Amino acid sequence: MTAVVVASAACLVATAVPPAATPLPVLLGLLVLNGTFRSVGLTAYNTVAFADVTPGRMTSANTLMSTVQELRAGLGVAVGDGPPGVRAPTRRSSARAGRLRHA
């Protein structure tokens, strides 16, 4: 499992900062590898999460795991959006600000 995590991290970094001259087939290969490693990792994490659950409690454990995953995804979106009332600059607003500064 450690090898999958390391390979996934390496693919993620390579996908995040590719040089401008990177050929499209190399980028597509990195994306496929990244998706594959993430899928294998998530399968492993879910397997480990249910390893000690008895068959009689599996339904409740599955419900809890699904709820936690949904909450985690929602929290990621909320935190990624930033504080309320603060907007990230867009290209259009950045370009406009640049023109105003140079005028």
C-alpha positions, 0 to 999 in steps of 0.5 A, spaced: 500 500 500 505 504 501 508 503 494 501 505 491 501 512 495 508 514 493 506 512 486 500 516 486 504 522 489 509 522 484 504 522 478 500 527 482 506 532 482 508 530 475 501 532 473 501 538 477 508 541 474 509 539 467 514 543 463 510 547 457 513 542 452 511 536 455 507 532 449 500 530 450 501 523 450 505 523 456 500 528 459 495 523 458 499 517 460 500 521 467 493 522 468 491 515 466 496 512 471 494 518 476 487 515 476 489 508 476 493 509 482 488 513 486 483 508 484 487 502 487 489 506 493 481 508 495 480 501 494 485 499 499 483 504 504 476 502 504 478 494 504 482 496 511 476 500 513 472 494 513 477 489 515 475 488 523 467 489 522 463 483 523 458 481 518 452 483 522 455 490 523 457 491 516 450 495 513 451 500 519 459 500 517 457 501 510 452 507 511 457 510 516 463 510 511 458 513 506 456 519 510 463 520 512 466 520 505 460 525 503 461 530 509 469 529 507 467 531 499 463 537 502 468 539 507 473 539 501 469 544 497 467 548 502 474 549 504 477 550 497 472 555 496 475 560 501 472 564 506 465 567 505 465 574 501 472 573 499 473 572 491 479 569 487 481 574 482 479 571 475 483 572 468 478 578 466 479 582 473 486 581 473 487 583 466 483 589 467 487 591 474 493 590 470 491 595 465 489 600 470 495 600 473 499 601 467 495 607 464 
